[in-house]
């Protein structure tokens, strides 16, 4: 799959040491992943294929503000 320069830059940034603790090494490789276990949407199944690592975002809080 051909990626735009922007996509390539974003994917490379997601693999740097600053973000490596949050994201799995397979980030951005949806079509390149070779596995027979896929869900009904064609996504690779298993925690190792998730965008974020298990528990990586537990230190963050989400706040909703209604205006």
C-alpha positions as CSV (number, residue, x, y, z in Angstrom):
1,X,0.0,0.0,0.0
2,X,1.4,3.4,-1.0
3,X,1.4,5.9,1.8
4,X,1.5,9.7,1.5
5,X,4.5,11.6,2.9
6,X,2.4,12.8,5.8
7,X,1.3,9.2,6.7
8,X,4.9,8.0,6.5
9,X,6.0,10.7,8.8
10,X,3.3,10.1,11.3
11,X,4.0,6.3,11.3
12,X,7.7,6.9,11.8
13,X,6.9,9.3,14.7
14,X,4.8,6.6,16.3
15,X,7.8,4.2,16.3
16,X,10.3,6.6,17.9
17,X,11.5,6.0,21.4
18,X,9.3,8.9,22.7
19,X,6.2,7.0,21.8
20,X,7.4,3.4,21.7
21,X,6.2,2.8,25.3
22,X,2.6,3.5,24.1
23,X,2.4,1.9,20.7
24,X,3.0,-1.7,19.4
25,X,5.7,-2.1,16.8
26,X,3.1,-3.1,14.2
27,X,1.5,0.4,14.1
28,X,0.5,1.3,10.6
29,X,1.1,-2.2,9.2
30,X,-2.5,-3.3,8.8
31,X,-2.2,-4.7,5.3
32,X,1.3,-6.1,5.8
33,X,0.5,-8.2,8.8
34,X,0.5,-11.9,7.9
35,X,-1.9,-13.8,10.2
36,X,-4.9,-16.1,9.6
37,X,-6.7,-14.8,12.7
38,X,-8.8,-11.8,11.7
39,X,-12.0,-10.4,12.9
40,X,-15.1,-9.8,10.8
41,X,-13.7,-6.4,9.7
42,X,-10.4,-7.9,8.5
43,X,-8.3,-6.6,11.5
44,X,-5.6,-8.9,12.9
45,X,-6.7,-10.4,16.2
46,X,-4.5,-10.4,19.3
47,X,-3.1,-7.8,21.7
48,X,0.2,-7.7,19.8
49,X,-1.6,-6.2,16.8
50,X,-3.4,-3.5,18.7
51,X,-2.4,0.1,18.1
52,X,-1.7,0.8,21.8
53,X,0.1,-1.6,24.2
54,X,-2.0,-3.1,27.0
55,X,-2.2,-0.6,29.8
56,X,-0.1,2.1,28.0
57,X,-2.7,4.8,28.5
58,X,-3.8,4.0,32.0
59,X,-1.9,7.0,33.4
60,X,-4.1,9.4,31.4
61,X,-7.5,10.7,32.2
62,X,-10.2,11.8,29.8
63,X,-12.4,14.8,30.7
64,X,-15.6,15.7,29.0
65,X,-16.8,19.3,29.1
66,X,-20.3,20.0,28.1
67,X,-20.8,23.5,26.7
